[in-house]
Amino acid sequence: MCCAMLSAIPRLRRPLDGPIIAKSQSDVVLDCDVINQEDSSIKWLKNSEVVVTSDYFLVENSGQRLRILGLLPSDSGLYQCVVSNDAGVIQSAATLTVLPLGLIIYSHLTFYTTKDTQSPNNYQKIPKINIDHLELRHQNHAASLSTSVVSTKCKLSFT
């Protein structure tokens, strides 16, 4: 009596690392490190649509690596690696956010003000400012800042 060889459900060494934040015009590599790749099919999805291999989207290492060259903000989205064989399907996902050129994100800023109109160069640090939103862009993009001063309940807004 002979037994048919059964495939094992595919497994990943590690899931996709995410979220991923990258700058426009840079390259990014997503690795789907499959342990038992034999008889497995690997496909890449972006926002549930199959990624079509091109000079821009390169699928390498027997499908386990997706390299995206010259990122654009439109490349932002949810990327999935889907591995399947006769025994089952596994997937891993990561969100890619591509920042437009010139976008600067700050997590900590210190603001200063002049309290003394007689001495305009005598700056005082404004205590405890929480940044609620900060978006700075160059060229034809608008800049906006919304923040609140906790100690005085004052709001500052710049556009």
Secondary structure as UniProt FT lines:
FT   STRAND          20..23
FT   TURN            24..25
FT   STRAND          28..31
FT   TURN            38..39
FT   STRAND          41..46
FT   TURN            47..48
FT   STRAND          49..50
FT   STRAND          57..60
FT   TURN            61..64
FT   STRAND          65..68
FT   HELIX           73..75
FT   STRAND          77..85
FT   TURN            86..87
FT   STRAND          88..99
FT   TURN            101..102
FT   STRAND          112..114
FT   TURN            117..118
FT   TURN            120..121
FT   STRAND          123..125
FT   STRAND          129..136
FT   TURN            139..140
FT   STRAND          144..149
FT   TURN            150..153
FT   STRAND          154..158
//
